[in-house]
Amino acid sequence: MKRTTARTRKQMKLVVTGALGHIGSRLLQSFQPDQLQEVVIVDNFHTQRYCSLYNLPPEINYRLVEADVTDPDFNLLPLLDKNTIVVHLAAITNAPASFQIQEEVERVNFRGTQSVAEACLRARARLIFVSTTSVYGVSDGVVTEECSDEELKPQSPYAESKLAAERSLQKMGSERGLRFVTFRFGTIYGTSIGMRFHTAVNKFIWQACFGEPLTVWRTALDQQRPYLDLTDAIRAIQHALTQNLFDNRIYNVVTDNLTVRQITETIRREIPDLEIRLVDSAIMNQLSYIVDRSRIESKGFTFRGSLADATRDTVTLFRPFAMRRGAQ
Ligand SMILES: NC(=O)c1ccc[n+]([C@@H]2O[C@H](COP(=O)([O-])OP(=O)(O)OC[C@H]3O[C@@H](n4cnc5c(N)ncnc54)[C@H](O)[C@@H]3O)[C@@H](O)[C@H]2O)c1
């Protein structure tokens, strides 16, 4: 595998779209002083995470560009050259809410990705596209990146928009020479300065810390789903940078496949008086599915994340509230 040397790395410039969000805010904190020439932060402040700009390491050369990647008046091209890598994170990310705003989700997540990819193509910049394991949707057993198109059954407009964007990049790669990598991230757990709490583990921890019961569908209790420690997510992006992993392939990035029961039991170790309210629902159409991660492991990547550690870190953020709920 081709290694990027320290000298060429220093010439490398990074443009991170959606950089102020949950994942981006941790990524911005992860660079070594000699790693990059410049880090360009592109965000439209849609989620108003001003806090993500707090306390960035002064040794890194950051630039902030307030822009919407779907704005026809915004031209990404002047920010790119052949030594640039774009990490495209900008998206509308609340999957349950995406049913109410389908057109907006399609515009930002699908067409926004296409515009970013077009600019990369023209500048000969490389692209890291962050997709989601939600594209698998309904499946029984273990799914891999090799699964057929028929086996991909996204269950929300959010997941549909990500799958459409993935397909569009594949086409731009094979027909026009775009260089990219697609990461299908599991649902993130773990802390960042620009953290959000829509997703399963973070939301459960929030509810537990503030004394709200966790409402869990009885049928979902032992279903498995893919999750990703934010530490591993950032390490995977760094792996693509250092290993030059722009082979136009898709990689599942998943720390663990977990049941809701495993997650709530892990949280209970921190918040012993956690209350779970089991509610009956019709058998859910979404079967248990386990996402295979061996493809990225075959590229020398090792997963190091831990739900227990990330849960402890998250509970610590709310210490005064958590202590009242019996946390140590
Ligand atoms: N967090 C997860 O569990 C998870 C799992 C799988 C994939 N992903 C993907 O990773 C990426 C980042 O996720 P996140 O959790 O950090 O999301 P987030 O919602 O915390 O951050 C998204 C950021 O994008 C910005 N943004 C939104 N629309 C924009 C636009 N049109 N132009 C410029 N900026 C825009 C927002 O202001 C925000 O700062 C997304 O593409 C998401 O689909 C996230």
The ligand as an ORCA input file, in Angstrom:
! r2SCAN-3c Opt
* xyz 0 1
  N     -23.639     10.852     13.556
  C     -23.948      9.649     13.055
  O     -24.429      8.766     13.780
  C     -23.661      9.358     11.589
  C     -23.719      8.011     11.168
  C     -23.502      7.735      9.820
  C     -23.190      8.754      8.925
  N     -23.135     10.035      9.367
  C     -22.839     11.085      8.381
  O     -21.709     11.826      8.810
  C     -21.850     13.192      8.405
  C     -21.693     14.103      9.611
  O     -22.637     13.713     10.601
  P     -22.772     14.504     11.982
  O     -23.310     13.546     12.976
  O     -21.516     15.244     12.267
  O     -23.938     15.528     11.590
  P     -24.310     16.961     12.184
  O     -25.739     17.175     11.880
  O     -23.850     17.056     13.591
  O     -23.408     17.951     11.314
  C     -23.722     18.303      9.987
  C     -23.085     19.657      9.713
  O     -23.349     19.990      8.349
  C     -23.722     21.372      8.287
  N     -24.550     21.529      7.100
  C     -25.811     21.067      6.888
  N     -26.228     21.391      5.673
  C     -25.208     22.077      5.071
  C     -25.044     22.690      3.805
  N     -26.029     22.654      2.896
  N     -23.877     23.327      3.532
  C     -22.896     23.373      4.457
  N     -22.990     22.807      5.677
  C     -24.139     22.167      5.979
  C     -24.459     21.640      9.599
  O     -24.468     23.024      9.933
  C     -23.642     20.788     10.583
  O     -22.591     21.542     11.159
  C     -23.214     13.315      7.741
  O     -23.044     13.252      6.354
  C     -23.968     12.108      8.252
  O     -24.939     11.682      7.332
  C     -23.354     10.374     10.679
*
